[in-house]
Amino acid sequence: MADAGELVIYQNNQDLNGIKVTPLLGTFVVFLSEELPHEVPHEVLPASRDRNSVAGWYCVNSSIFSKVAPPI
């Protein structure tokens, strides 16, 4: 892509090539990013123009007695 800024998702920490996802309007990528063994090594390559993205986290409340886990 001319403006660069691709998301690169690697299969593991030894993977040198990865899969490049071009930042196109309407592109949606979802993956587990930090919990082992599901950790997904990834990076965003430098872009030649402004690049917007939205990151979010989903947490499952595994507590009992209606208390939020982990406490905020």
N, C-alpha and C positions, 0 to 999 in steps of 0.2 A: 504494500500500500504506500502511496506517495507520502502520506503524512506520518507514517510509522505509528509507534505507540501500541504495538500488538501486546496482548496478554500471552505469555508463554507458560504452558502447563507441562511439567516434567513428570515422567512415570515414577521416578525415584531420585534420590540424591546423586546417583551415578549417571543419570541420563544427561547427555550433553546437548541433544537436539531439541527435544520437547515438541509440543504441538502449539503452533501459533494461531491465535484467534484474532482476526482483524477487527478493530473497533468500528463496527458499522451500526447505524441507527437501528434500534430494534433487536440487537444482539443481546442475549441473556445467558449468562454462565453461572452455574451453581455447583459448588463442590464443598466437601468438608475440608477445612483449612488447617486445623491445629490439633485435632485429637488423634493420637496414635491408636491403632496402626493406620488410620485413614488420612494421615497428614499428606497434603498435596503440595510439593515444592512448586512455586510459581513466581513469576516476576512480570513487570510491565516494562517494555522497552521504551527508551526515550522517544518522544514525539516531536515533530517539527512544528506543531501548532497546538493550541489548547485542546485538551482531552478531558472530557467529563466522565465520571463514573460514580456509581453508588455502591457502597458496601454495607452489608447488614449481617447480623448474627441472629440465629434462632436458638433459643434455649428451652429445653424441656424441664418443667418443674417436677423434679423427682422427690420432692419433700412430702412429709406427712403433716397432718394437723393444720393444713391450709397456710403454711409458712413458705415463703419464697426461698428456693434453694438455687444457688447460693444467696446468702443475704446481701442486700444492696447497701 
